[in-house]
Amino acid sequence: QVYFWLHDTANTEEFLTQAVPMLGRCKTVGKFIAGTPADTEKRDVVDHSWQVSCTLFFDSLEDQLVYQKDPLHLEFIEKYSSMWSTVKVYDIAI
């Protein structure tokens, strides 16, 4: 899970449709899902503060390590990192 807080929320659509899909095209990503916060009710346990999130699935920890150095992943960081103020990654094992 990767969560992005953007400097300018007016750029959310561009970031969601043009930037983040680059990550899903990295060669070791098995499945990729991206979206924005759901319009669910406001509750103390729900964080609606981020603008774009993506979920990337890998077949192995080795695939995730390869992803870190994938040219598309590095290009994404170089090209778009100026658009976000914060990025948080939550890795899980299933």
JOPEPE-V119000 format. One record per residue. PHI is phi as a letter, one per 30 degrees, with the letter a starting at -180 (999 if undefined). PSI is psi in whole degrees, -180 to 180 (NA if undefined). Layout:
phi->PHI psi->PSI
phi->PHI psi->PSI
This chain:
phi->999 psi->129
phi->b psi->127
phi->c psi->134
phi->c psi->132
phi->c psi->117
phi->c psi->149
phi->d psi->-43
phi->b psi->109
phi->d psi->-15
phi->d psi->-17
phi->c psi->6
phi->e psi->-48
phi->d psi->-45
phi->d psi->-45
phi->d psi->-42
phi->d psi->-41
phi->c psi->-23
phi->c psi->-42
phi->d psi->-61
phi->d psi->-35
phi->e psi->-21
phi->e psi->-38
phi->d psi->-38
phi->d psi->-18
phi->d psi->-2
phi->d psi->143
phi->d psi->-26
phi->c psi->4
phi->d psi->120
phi->d psi->-41
phi->b psi->146
phi->b psi->133
phi->b psi->136
phi->b psi->152
phi->a psi->-174
phi->c psi->168
phi->e psi->137
phi->d psi->150
phi->d psi->57
phi->d psi->167
phi->d psi->152
phi->d psi->122
phi->b psi->156
phi->e psi->-30
phi->d psi->-5
phi->c psi->129
phi->c psi->109
phi->c psi->14
phi->d psi->-19
phi->d psi->164
phi->c psi->-38
phi->b psi->141
phi->b psi->151
phi->b psi->151
phi->c psi->127
phi->c psi->134
phi->c psi->135
phi->b psi->148
phi->d psi->-20
phi->a psi->165
phi->d psi->-33
phi->d psi->-41
phi->d psi->-38
phi->d psi->-39
phi->d psi->-40
phi->d psi->-41
phi->e psi->-39
phi->e psi->-29
phi->c psi->6
phi->d psi->134
phi->e psi->-36
phi->d psi->-40
phi->d psi->-45
phi->d psi->-38
phi->d psi->-42
phi->e psi->-48
phi->d psi->-47
phi->d psi->-43
phi->d psi->-35
phi->c psi->-5
phi->d psi->-24
phi->d psi->-14
phi->d psi->-21
phi->c psi->148
phi->c psi->-31
phi->b psi->144
phi->b psi->135
phi->b psi->137
phi->c psi->131
phi->b psi->106
phi->c psi->139
phi->b psi->154
phi->c psi->135
phi->b psi->NA
